[in-house]
Structure formats: C-alpha cells, structure tokens
Amino acid sequence: MALNVRKFDAVVVGAGGSGLRAALQLSNAGLKVAVLSKVFPTRSHTVAAQGGVGASLGNMGEDNWHWHMYDTIKGSDWLGDQDAIEFMCKTAPEAVIELEHFGMPFDRNDNGTIYQRPFGGHSQNFGEKPVQRSCCAADRTGHAMLHTLYQRNVFANTQFFVEWMALDLIRDHEGNVLGVTALEMETGESMIFHAKATLFATGGAGRIYASSTNAFINTGDGLGMAARAGIPLEDMEFWQFHPTGVAGAGVLITEGVRGEGGILLNKDGERFMERYAPTMKDLASRDVVSRAMATEIKDGRGAGPNNDYILLKLDHLGPEVINKRLPGIREIALKFGNVDCTREPIPVVPTCHYQMGGIPTNYRGEVVVPKGGNDNAVVHGFYAAGECGCASIHGANRLGTNSLTDLLVMGKSSGDSMIRFIKENNTHRDLPKDAGELSMARISRLDGRKNGENVHEVGDAMRQTMQAHCGVFRFPEMLEKGVEKIKQVAERAKSLEIGDKSKVFNTARIEALELENLIEVAVATMVSAEARKETRGAHDRADFHDRPGFVNGRDDQNWLKHTLWYKEGNQLGYKPVNLQPLTVESFAPKARVY
C-alpha cells in the first residue's frame, strides 16, 4: 500500500531548542516548514536544561570569546574540531542577545544586564581562574528558552505535527535525502513528508543507560534513522556522566548549584575536589568531577548507609539565595531525595547525561560522510543540529552550558544552510519507487510477530549491559564482554513482539520502534568504546592511565581522531580531528589541569 505524501520546503524532526531555532529561521525566510515532534514542543527535553547558556558577554567581569574557545577545546580533551568551536564561541554572544530580544526572561543584574554565574571548566585568561559566563533564568533556563522559541515559531506560522514519530530517512539512489516517513500516534497511520531539505534535531539517546538524567523520549531516533540509512555515527564512545544526579533517582541537579557556591563532600565532611583539581575545585570539568566522585565512592569514602553516594552541600548559601537562584533544585531535592537542601546536603551520584557524539556534521549543520577520498563529503539535503548532531564542538567531553549554546548557534546555522540549499535547489527531487517500504515492513513485522521477544525485557537487558560494561570507568575485559553481550541483545531486538496490535495511540508500538533506535546507539557506543585504546575526556580506560609519554592516559599519536561507526557489518572507520580554527592560531594538545 502506497503511503500518502505531503510536500514541504523543509522538514524538521524534533521540536527542542535546535529544531525550534532552525524552524524559526526557515519560517521567517518565507518557507513552508513542517516540524515533527513526539511530544508537545514545550515538553521537549531542552525543557530540562537548568544551569544556563554559555556566552562571553562579560557582564560580571572581563571575558572574551577566545577564552571561551580555549576552555571548550581543553574541555573536549582536544577531540573537538577547532573550526566549529571557534564558530560557536564567537557567535554565542550574538545568539544570546538575539534570544533576549525574542523575549527570553533572563535573570538580571541591578544595572539591567543579563546575570551570569560561574560554571565548570569555564575560565578567564586561558585557565587562570573561574569566570561567570553562564547566562541563566534561575535554574530553569532550558524551560524559559523552549517557551520563548516556541512562541516565536507560533508567531512565524511554523506548522507543527505534534505526536508524530519519524520512522525512517528517505534517500534516492544518489544518496540525496528527500524527507522522512512518519507515524501519527493518534491514528497509527503513516505518511511520507517529502522535503527539499531535512533537519534532524532529535536530541540524545541517554535512555541506553539504566541511570540517566534523560527523559523517556530521549531514544536516539535520529541516530537510529541515520544508521539504517547508511550514515555513520561519530564518536559514540563519549558519553558524559553528570556528576550530580539525585542518588537512586538519576534526576539532574544542575552544575549551577556549584556555580552559586555549592560544594561536594565525602562521608568525612572533606571537600575532596581540592585534591583532584586544586585551581577549579568543584568547578572542574564534568568528566574530572565525575571520576573524582566515583573514586571517592570506590575507595570507601562515599556517604550513606552503603557508602554509595556523595553529599552536595548548599545550605550555607542561605534560603534567600537558594529560593532566588535555585528554586527548582530545592523542589527536586524534596521530591526525589526527600531532603530540604536549605538545611541538609543532597545525596548525589554521577549519572548518564549527554552524548558528545552523533550524526557527523560541519559547523554549517550539513551532514558529512567519507566519500571518494574526502572525509567530509556533504550529504545533499540532510542536516543535523543539537545533541543528535556532532560538529564536533564537544569532542570527548562537553562543558556545562555549551549544550544550550550549541543548539542556539547550530540551530540557526543549520537553518541558514537549508535556506541557501533550498534557494539553489528549489524543486522536489523525485521520490524513489520504494519510498516508505522499509518503514511499512518494520511496522508489519511488529504487528505480525508471535512468540517474539518482550520489549521491556530487551530494553532492560540493554540498559543493564550498558551500565555495567560502559560506565564512568571502563575496563578492557568488561568492554570485551560488553561487546558480546550488547550484540546478543541486538539479536533479541530483531524479534520484538507487541501484544497490542491496535492503531489508536498504541504506545507499545512506539516503545518497540524507539527500542530499535536505542539498540543501534548502544551497539555503536560499546563497539566504539572497546576499540579506543586510550583515556580521553569522558572515555576513561582503566588500562590506559598515566604512562610515560602519555598525557593523562591520552594517546595523541594514535588516537587524536574521530571514530565513525557503520551499522552495516558493525564496521569502524576514523577521520582526523580538525585542529585548524577559522581565524586564530590552533591550540596545540597539552595536559588538562584544573
């Protein structure tokens, strides 16, 4: 049965920060835009970002984009592409001011300028001392940003398709991207969205882990679709474990708590970060803090009856500061930790938070793949932005606040690139004769299968495998076993069965389709992690720590390169890191000291 086709100039999959920012650019250019979202736009996961958006406004002291660039490169453990990083850091102040003019309710200083707080890894004068760079709206920055961008899109007449799930990417025989197939959750009917240009802004895939700050919608849909369409996934071994998730719940406690003066303590009441990062202390880069916390727990200095968490103390800030700057955190601590943070510390543990890898792009948001000797050949008509894209701005470890900066800057940049492309290619390419068949076959298999695998059981097996074998610390034997185990789980995922075969709001079908995407990401992560024989950023190999000639366990001679994982044959390829910025001198790799 042929699917119905709707034509648009541009299709944006995902209505979080980057999707909305790109859609706004496209709609304001007079283009016909469709935005697909599994949830109402203001429930996208950007809403959960708490601490702020990084930009060198210099409202609280001297700052400039060059320092921000250095901090981001250093934070990335030199795996970030320096052209993309320069582009983001240089553009960030303009992006924040633009957002302010859209109506974003930033916190204010007494003189009316945007309030900025310190954040981990951000410094003055190339690492000299902490700087206040995070532009925030209390501890609900993402929430305010999402609402602001959604309202602007409503004003611009962007067309939203809410509670639609994109299923597969459509490519022609030349490899051009022509849109997506998508499923309307309300009716269970599928449709082709035929577009001149397609943007994936589908967010992360943090639900591959058992303990995660990610919402249940973060199922790596864009990554799964890209992988099935022959697009490699870049640097999937790098997953950020946020130092402070509520113990036992995983709910995020923003780094902004430490930015406002909160401190981490072990069971002895010791401020232990002074031992691991003498200059930046609790505001060291996230991978450094997470490892320090994991080490304290491993060495028996964790707090609680089982010595399995760390204490985040902020009661010394006083109720006034907490209620003004961190009201949401007090609420989260009460609901999920059963503590009143104005009186006692919050129990916290490192929790999976953010993927540094994703669909490979350049800083213009164009998806790029190796082809004909060119490591970065553009896939025509295909773009990615936000957490699902990998420009690679964050490299091996993301600095706090840079995710919101990334989605603003790359969302707009992708939108601009799509406008240029559509102007130059202002007709719809012909759809291939088999367009939509892959998606229909996938749904048909789910609906027709009997005596198959249970979706929840396979999903749990995936999450437990990832948590046990590919967490904060990684060991060679554990990774090798992890590769075998996750491949076994992936085999089970080929035989998923759902009991409910109905069409209307069939959440069982949606969960099965989401799991198919998550599995792609999990396999990519484990295989890529096992292959990378070094410690770099968030990828901490216990067998590759300090050795003569290797900085912090990093092997720049052999591993200063991006991983590319291909679904077909489970193959790995590599490409060099771009160490050449756009206008300034390169920052050469050196030891990361905080």
C-alpha positions in Angstrom: 0.0 0.0 0.0 1.4 3.3 -1.1 1.7 6.0 1.6 0.2 9.5 1.4 2.7 12.2 0.6 2.8 15.7 1.9 5.3 18.2 0.4 7.2 20.9 2.3 10.2 23.1 1.6 11.8 21.9 4.8 11.1 19.2 7.4 12.5 19.5 10.9 12.4 16.3 13.0 12.3 17.3 16.7 11.0 20.4 18.4 13.6 21.0 21.1 15.9 24.1 21.2 17.8 23.4 18.0 14.7 22.3 16.0 12.7 25.3 17.0 15.6 27.7 16.4 16.1 26.3 12.9 12.4 26.2 12.1 12.2 29.9 13.1 14.9 30.8 10.7 13.2 28.8 7.9 9.7 30.2 8.6 11.0 33.8 8.8 12.5 33.2 5.3 9.0 32.5 4.0 9.5 28.8 3.5 6.8 26.1 4.1 8.1 24.2 7.2 6.9 21.1 8.9 8.1 20.3 12.4 7.5 16.8 13.7 7.6 16.1 17.4 6.7 13.0 19.5 5.6 15.4 22.3 4.1 18.9 22.5 7.1 21.2 21.7 7.4 22.7 25.2 7.8 19.2 26.6 10.9 18.5 24.5 14.0 17.6 26.7 15.5 21.1 26.3 13.0 22.0 29.0 15.1 20.1 31.5 18.3 22.1 31.0 18.8 24.1 34.2 22.1 25.9 34.6 22.4 28.3 31.7 23.7 29.1 28.2 27.5 29.9 27.9 28.4 33.2 26.2 31.3 35.6 26.8 29.1 38.7 27.4 31.4 39.9 30.1 28.6 41.3 32.2 30.1 40.1 35.5 33.8 40.6 34.8 36.3 40.6 31.9 35.6 37.9 29.3 36.0 37.2 25.6 35.2 34.5 23.0 38.8 33.4 22.6 38.9 32.3 26.3 35.6 30.5 25.8 37.1 28.8 22.8 40.2 27.7 24.7 38.0 26.3 27.6 35.8 24.4 25.1 38.9 22.8 23.3 40.5 22.0 26.6 37.2 20.6 27.9 36.9 18.4 24.8 40.3 16.9 25.6 41.4 18.2 22.2 39.0 16.0 20.3 36.8 18.9 19.3 37.1 20.4 15.8 38.6 23.8 16.3 36.8 25.5 13.4 33.4 24.5 14.8 34.4 25.5 18.3 35.6 29.0 17.2 32.4 29.4 15.2 30.2 28.6 18.2 32.1 30.7 20.8 32.4 33.7 18.5 28.7 33.6 17.6 27.4 32.8 21.1 27.1 36.4 22.5 25.0 37.4 19.4 22.8 34.3 19.8 22.1 35.1 23.4 21.3 38.8 22.7 19.0 37.7 19.9 17.3 35.3 22.3 16.9 38.1 24.8 15.2 40.2 22.1 12.9 37.3 21.4 11.6 37.7 25.0 13.7 35.3 27.0 13.3 36.2 30.7 16.9 36.0 31.8 17.9 36.8 35.4 19.1 40.4 35.7 21.8 42.3 37.4 20.9 45.6 39.2 22.0 47.5 36.1 19.6 45.5 33.8 22.3 43.4 32.1 21.9 39.6 32.0 23.1 37.8 35.2 25.9 35.3 34.6 27.1 32.5 37.0 30.3 30.5 37.1 30.3 27.0 35.6 32.6 24.0 35.5 35.6 24.4 33.2 34.9 28.0 32.2 37.8 30.3 33.0 39.4 33.7 32.5 42.7 34.2 30.6 43.1 30.6 29.3 42.6 28.7 32.6 43.8 31.3 35.2 40.6 31.4 37.4 36.9 30.8 37.1 34.7 33.2 35.1 31.0 34.0 35.3 29.9 33.0 31.8 26.6 31.2 32.2 23.5 33.3 31.2 20.6 31.9 33.2 17.0 32.1 34.1 17.2 30.9 37.7 17.6 27.1 37.4 15.1 26.7 34.6 17.0 28.2 31.6 16.0 25.5 29.1 12.4 25.8 30.2 12.4 29.5 29.5 14.3 29.1 26.2 12.0 26.5 24.9 8.8 28.5 25.6 10.4 31.6 24.1 11.4 29.8 20.9 8.0 28.0 20.6 6.1 31.3 20.9 8.2 32.9 18.2 7.5 29.9 15.9 3.8 30.2 16.5 4.1 33.9 15.6 6.0 32.9 12.4 3.3 30.4 11.4 5.5 27.3 11.6 3.4 24.2 11.0 3.7 21.7 13.9 2.8 18.0 13.7 2.6 17.1 17.3 2.7 13.4 18.5 4.2 12.2 15.2 7.2 9.9 15.2 9.6 9.9 12.3 10.4 6.3 11.3 13.0 6.3 8.5 15.1 8.6 6.3 14.3 8.6 2.6 17.3 8.7 0.2 17.4 8.3 -3.5 19.9 6.2 -5.5 22.4 9.1 -5.5 22.3 9.3 -1.7 20.3 12.6 -1.6 17.9 13.0 1.4 14.3 13.6 0.3 12.5 13.6 3.7 11.2 11.1 6.1 8.4 8.6 6.7 6.5 9.3 9.9 3.8 7.7 12.1 0.9 9.7 13.6 0.5 8.3 17.1 -3.2 9.3 17.4 -4.3 7.3 14.3 -1.5 4.8 13.7 -1.3 6.0 10.1 2.0 6.6 8.3 2.8 9.3 5.8 5.8 10.5 3.7 7.0 14.0 4.4 8.7 15.0 1.1 11.1 17.8 1.5 13.8 19.8 -0.3 15.8 19.8 2.9 15.6 17.7 6.1 16.9 18.5 9.5 17.3 16.1 12.4 17.1 17.8 15.8 16.0 14.7 17.6 18.1 15.1 20.8 20.1 12.5 22.6 19.9 8.8 23.4 20.6 8.7 27.2 18.0 6.0 27.7 20.5 3.4 26.7 21.7 3.6 30.3 19.9 2.4 33.4 20.8 5.5 35.4 20.1 8.6 33.3 19.0 12.3 33.6 17.3 11.9 30.2 13.6 11.9 29.7 11.9 8.7 28.4 11.5 10.4 25.0 15.4 10.5 24.5 15.6 7.4 22.5 18.1 8.3 19.8 15.6 8.3 17.0 17.6 10.5 14.7 20.7 8.3 15.2 18.8 5.1 14.5 17.3 6.5 11.3 20.7 7.8 10.1 22.4 4.5 10.9 19.8 2.5 9.0 20.2 4.8 6.0 23.9 4.2 5.8 25.1 7.3 7.6 27.9 6.6 10.1 27.7 7.7 13.7 30.6 9.7 15.1 32.4 9.4 18.5 29.7 7.4 20.1 32.1 6.1 22.8 31.9 9.5 24.5 29.1 9.9 27.0 29.1 12.5 29.7 28.2 11.3 33.2 26.9 14.4 35.0 28.5 14.5 38.5 25.3 15.3 40.3 22.2 13.2 39.7 20.0 12.5 42.7 21.1 9.2 44.2 18.6 6.4 43.4 16.6 8.6 41.0 19.0 10.0 38.5 17.2 13.3 38.3 19.6 16.2 37.4 20.9 18.6 39.9 22.4 21.5 37.9 26.1 22.4 37.9 24.7 25.8 38.7 24.4 24.7 42.3 28.2 24.5 42.4 28.4 27.7 40.3 26.5 29.5 43.1 28.8 28.2 45.7 27.7 24.6 46.5 30.4 22.1 47.4 30.9 18.3 47.3 31.7 16.4 50.4 32.6 12.8 51.2 31.4 11.0 54.3 34.1 12.6 56.4 32.9 16.1 55.5 36.0 16.6 53.4 35.9 18.9 50.4 37.7 16.3 48.3 37.8 18.1 44.9 40.6 20.3 46.3 42.8 17.1 46.0 41.8 16.4 42.3 41.5 19.9 40.9 43.4 22.5 43.1 42.5 25.5 41.0 38.9 24.9 39.8 37.9 22.6 42.7 34.2 21.8 42.4 34.0 23.7 39.2 36.4 21.4 37.3 35.3 19.9 34.0 32.4 17.3 34.4 34.4 14.2 33.5 37.1 15.2 36.1 34.5 15.7 38.8 32.6 12.5 38.0 35.8 10.4 38.1 36.8 12.0 41.4 33.3 11.2 42.9 33.5 7.6 41.6 37.0 7.2 43.1 35.8 8.5 46.5 33.0 6.0 46.5 35.2 3.2 45.2 37.8 3.9 48.0 35.1 3.7 50.7 34.6 7.4 51.4 31.1 7.6 50.0 28.3 8.7 52.3 25.1 7.0 53.4 24.5 3.5 54.9 26.1 1.8 52.0 28.8 4.4 51.3 27.5 4.7 47.8 26.9 8.5 47.2 28.4 11.9 47.7 27.0 14.9 49.5 26.2 18.2 47.7 26.1 20.9 50.4 24.4 24.2 49.6 22.6 25.1 52.9 25.4 27.5 53.7 24.2 29.7 50.8 21.1 30.5 52.8 17.4 30.1 52.0 17.3 33.5 50.2 19.9 32.6 47.6 18.5 29.1 47.1 14.9 30.3 46.7 16.0 33.1 44.3 18.7 31.3 42.1 17.9 27.6 42.6 14.1 27.2 43.4 13.7 24.2 41.1 16.6 22.4 42.8 15.0 22.8 46.2 11.8 21.3 44.8 13.7 18.4 43.1 15.7 17.6 46.3 12.4 17.5 48.3 10.6 15.3 45.7 13.3 12.9 44.7 15.8 13.0 47.5 13.5 13.6 50.4 15.8 16.3 51.8 15.4 20.1 52.4 18.5 21.5 50.8 18.2 24.7 52.8 19.1 22.6 55.9 20.9 19.4 54.7 23.0 18.2 51.8 21.6 16.4 48.7 22.8 12.8 48.1 24.2 12.7 44.5 26.0 10.2 42.2 27.4 10.5 38.6 24.6 9.8 36.1 24.5 9.5 32.3 23.6 12.9 30.9 24.8 13.8 27.4 26.2 12.3 24.2 29.1 14.1 22.7 28.9 12.0 19.5 26.2 11.8 16.9 25.5 12.3 13.2 28.6 13.9 11.7 28.2 17.5 10.5 30.3 20.5 9.8 29.7 23.9 11.5 27.1 24.8 8.9 25.0 21.9 10.1 25.4 19.9 6.9 25.7 16.2 7.4 29.1 14.9 6.1 30.4 11.4 5.4 33.7 10.0 3.9 33.3 9.6 0.2 35.8 9.4 -2.7 38.8 10.3 -0.5 37.0 13.3 1.1 36.4 12.7 4.9 33.7 15.3 4.9 31.7 15.0 1.7 28.3 16.7 2.1 25.1 14.6 2.0 22.8 16.8 -0.1 19.6 17.9 1.6 20.5 16.5 5.1 21.3 18.5 8.2 21.6 17.8 12.0 21.8 20.1 15.0 21.7 20.0 18.8 22.6 16.8 20.7 22.0 14.4 17.8 24.5 16.3 15.6 28.3 16.1 16.0 30.0 19.1 14.6 32.3 18.1 16.8 32.1 21.0 19.2 32.2 19.0 22.4 34.8 16.4 21.4 35.4 13.9 24.2 33.7 16.0 27.0 31.2 18.8 26.9 31.5 21.9 29.1 28.3 22.7 31.1 26.2 25.5 29.3 27.7 24.6 25.9 24.7 22.4 25.0 22.3 25.3 25.0 24.9 27.4 23.2 25.3 24.6 20.7 21.6 24.3 20.0 21.1 28.0 19.5 24.2 28.5 17.3 23.9 25.3 15.3 20.1 25.5 15.1 20.4 28.9 13.4 23.4 27.9 11.3 21.5 24.8 10.0 18.5 26.9 9.2 20.7 29.4 7.2 22.3 26.5 5.3 19.0 25.0 4.5 17.7 28.3 3.2 20.7 28.6 0.9 20.3 25.0 -0.3 16.5 25.4 -1.0 17.1 28.5 -3.0 19.7 26.7 -5.1 17.6 23.5 -5.4 14.0 24.9 -5.5 12.3 21.7 -6.7 11.4 18.4 -5.1 13.6 15.6 -6.3 11.6 12.5 -7.4 10.9 10.0 -4.6 12.3 6.5 -5.2 9.7 3.9 -6.1 10.2 2.0 -2.9 9.9 5.1 -0.6 8.3 4.1 2.6 8.6 0.4 2.1 11.2 -0.1 4.8 9.0 1.6 7.4 5.9 -0.3 6.4 7.9 -3.6 6.6 9.1 -2.7 10.1 5.6 -2.0 11.3 4.2 -5.1 9.6 6.8 -7.3 11.3 5.9 -5.9 14.7 2.2 -6.4 14.1 2.5 -9.9 12.7 5.1 -11.5 15.0 4.1 -14.1 17.5 6.2 -15.7 20.3 8.8 -12.9 19.9 10.9 -11.0 22.5 9.3 -8.8 25.2 10.1 -5.1 24.6 10.6 -4.2 28.2 12.8 -7.2 28.9 15.1 -6.5 25.9 15.2 -2.8 26.9 16.2 -3.7 30.5 18.9 -6.0 29.2 20.3 -3.3 27.0 20.3 -0.7 29.9 21.9 -3.0 32.4 24.5 -4.1 29.9 25.5 -0.5 29.1 25.5 0.5 32.8 27.7 -2.5 33.8 30.1 -2.5 30.9 30.4 1.0 29.6 30.0 3.4 32.6 32.2 6.1 34.2 35.3 3.8 34.4 35.9 1.3 31.6 38.0 -1.9 31.9 39.3 -4.0 28.9 37.7 -7.3 30.0 34.4 -5.6 30.8 34.3 -3.8 27.4 35.1 -7.0 25.5 32.3 -8.9 27.4 30.1 -5.8 26.9 30.5 -6.0 23.1 29.5 -9.7 23.0 26.5 -9.0 25.4 25.2 -6.0 23.5 25.4 -7.9 20.2 23.3 -10.7 21.8 20.8 -8.1 23.0 20.7 -6.6 19.5 19.9 -10.0 18.1 17.0 -10.3 20.5 15.8 -6.9 19.4 15.3 -8.2 15.9 12.4 -10.3 17.1 10.4 -7.8 19.2 6.8 -8.6 19.8 3.9 -6.4 20.9 0.7 -7.7 22.4 -1.4 -4.7 21.4 -1.9 -4.6 17.6 -4.4 -1.7 17.7 -3.7 1.5 15.8 -5.0 4.4 18.0 -2.4 5.7 20.5 -0.6 2.4 20.6 2.2 3.2 23.0 3.5 -0.4 22.8 4.3 0.0 19.1 6.0 3.4 19.8 8.2 1.9 22.5 9.2 -1.0 20.3 10.2 1.4 17.4 12.1 3.5 19.9 14.0 0.5 21.2 15.1 -0.4 17.7 16.7 3.1 17.6 18.3 2.8 21.0 19.8 -0.6 20.1 21.7 1.0 17.2 23.1 3.6 19.6 24.0 1.1 22.3 25.9 -1.2 19.8 27.7 1.9 18.3 28.7 3.0 21.8 30.1 -0.3 23.0 31.9 -1.2 19.8 33.5 2.2 19.6 34.5 2.3 23.2 36.1 -1.1 23.2 38.2 -0.1 20.1 39.5 3.2 21.5 42.7 2.2 23.4 43.3 5.3 25.4 41.8 7.5 28.1 40.3 10.8 26.7 37.7 13.0 28.3 34.6 11.0 29.3 36.2 7.8 27.9 38.2 6.6 30.9 40.0 3.3 30.2 41.4 1.9 33.5 44.2 0.1 31.5 45.3 3.5 29.9 46.1 6.0 32.7 49.3 7.9 33.3 52.2 6.3 31.4 55.5 7.8 30.3 54.9 9.9 27.2 51.1 9.8 27.5 49.3 12.9 29.0 46.6 11.8 31.4 46.4 8.4 29.6 45.7 10.2 26.3 47.5 8.9 23.2 47.6 11.8 20.7 49.9 9.9 18.4 47.5 7.1 17.6 44.0 8.3 18.8 43.7 12.0 18.0 41.0 11.1 15.6 37.2 10.7 15.4 35.5 7.3 15.4 33.0 6.5 12.7 30.7 3.5 13.3 28.8 2.0 10.4 25.7 -0.2 11.0 26.5 -2.4 8.0 28.9 -5.0 9.2 29.4 -3.3 12.5 32.4 -1.6 11.0 34.6 1.2 12.4 36.4 3.9 10.4 38.3 7.0 11.5 38.9 10.6 10.4 41.3 13.3 11.7 40.3 15.9 14.2 40.3 19.4 12.6 42.9 21.3 14.7 42.8 24.4 12.4 40.4 27.2 13.6 38.8 29.7 11.2 40.8 32.8 12.0 43.0 32.3 15.1 46.0 30.1 15.8 45.5 26.5 16.7 45.5 25.4 20.4 48.0 22.5 20.4 47.2 19.5 22.6 48.5 19.6 26.2 47.7 18.2 29.6 44.3 19.1 31.1 44.9 20.6 34.5 42.1 22.2 36.6 
